Amino acid sequence: MKTRSPLQLCAPMVIFALACALSVSTCVLAFVWMTIGVCCLGYRRLDEFPAVGMPRAWRQGLRGACLHFYHLAWWPWYMRNEMRQLFSRIQGSIFARRTQTGEPEVSGENDRTDQQ
């Protein structure tokens, strides 16, 4: 795996700063995105994230904070298995509810019969 450059590691923080400076709405969206990231991954220490491709010097000090921000910005990547399980449970409960109420399943075809 290739080593990530300092530009790649600092890009999420730069994008976050630009989003905050651009307008209030993008600032709110950036804070919501990072808040969700902190709620999903904030309990993890920096050494629990994958270290492959990360320079060793980036794991301490201020660069470590930038690296932790990088991981928090990419929170969907780390939560993909949990999100897949959540969505399948939601889909299963919706399907079970439809079969219990007797509602027809949604299909792409037209269910009307020709009335000629």
C-alpha positions in Angstrom: 0.0 0.0 0.0 1.4 3.4 -0.9 2.3 5.9 1.7 -0.1 8.8 2.0 1.4 12.3 1.4 1.0 15.1 3.9 -1.3 16.8 1.3 -3.6 13.8 1.3 -3.6 13.7 5.1 -4.3 17.4 5.5 -6.9 17.6 2.7 -10.0 16.8 4.9 -9.0 19.6 7.4 -8.5 22.1 4.5 -11.8 21.1 3.0 -13.5 21.5 6.4 -11.9 25.0 6.9 -13.0 26.0 3.4 -16.5 24.8 3.9 -16.7 26.7 7.2 -15.4 29.9 5.5 -17.6 29.6 2.4 -21.1 30.0 3.9 -23.1 29.3 7.0 -25.0 26.4 5.4 -21.8 24.6 4.3 -20.4 25.3 7.8 -23.4 23.6 9.4 -23.1 20.7 7.0 -19.4 20.3 7.8 -20.1 20.4 11.5 -22.9 17.9 11.2 -20.6 15.6 9.2 -17.8 15.8 11.7 -20.3 15.4 14.6 -21.6 12.2 13.2 -17.9 11.1 12.7 -17.1 11.9 16.3 -20.2 10.0 17.5 -19.3 7.0 15.4 -15.6 6.9 15.9 -14.7 9.3 18.7 -14.2 6.6 21.3 -11.3 5.1 19.3 -7.7 6.0 20.0 -5.5 7.0 17.2 -3.4 3.7 17.4 -6.6 1.7 16.8 -7.0 3.0 13.2 -5.1 1.4 10.4 -1.5 2.5 10.2 -0.7 1.1 6.8 0.4 3.9 4.5 0.6 6.4 7.3 4.1 7.9 8.0 5.2 7.1 11.5 6.0 10.7 12.3 2.3 11.6 11.8 1.2 9.5 14.8 2.3 12.1 17.4 1.8 15.7 18.3 -0.1 18.2 16.1 0.3 16.0 13.1 -1.4 13.2 15.1 -4.4 15.6 15.6 -4.5 16.2 11.8 -4.3 12.4 11.3 -7.1 11.8 13.7 -9.2 14.5 11.9 -8.4 12.6 8.7 -9.9 9.4 10.1 -12.9 11.2 11.6 -13.7 12.8 8.2 -13.7 9.3 6.6 -16.0 7.8 9.1 -18.4 6.1 6.6 -15.5 3.9 5.5 -14.9 2.7 9.0 -18.6 2.2 9.7 -19.5 0.5 6.4 -20.2 -3.0 8.0 -22.3 -1.5 10.8 -24.3 0.6 8.3 -24.8 -2.4 6.0 -26.2 -4.4 9.0 -28.4 -1.5 10.1 -29.8 -1.0 6.6 -30.5 -4.7 6.2 -32.4 -4.7 9.6 -34.4 -1.7 8.5 -35.2 -3.4 5.2 -36.2 -6.6 6.9 -38.5 -4.8 9.3 -40.2 -2.9 6.5 -40.6 -6.1 4.5 -42.0 -7.9 7.6 -44.4 -5.1 8.3 -45.7 -5.2 4.7 -46.3 -8.9 4.8 -48.1 -8.6 8.2 -50.5 -5.8 6.9 -51.1 -7.5 3.6 -49.9 -4.6 1.5 -48.7 -5.5 -1.9 -45.0 -5.4 -2.5 -43.7 -2.5 -4.6 -42.7 -3.5 -8.1 -41.5 -1.7 -11.1 -44.3 -3.1 -13.3 -47.8 -1.7 -13.7 -50.2 -3.8 -11.7 -53.4 -2.6 -13.5 -55.2 -5.0 -15.8 -56.3 -3.9 -19.2 -60.0 -3.0 -19.2 -61.0 -3.6 -22.8 
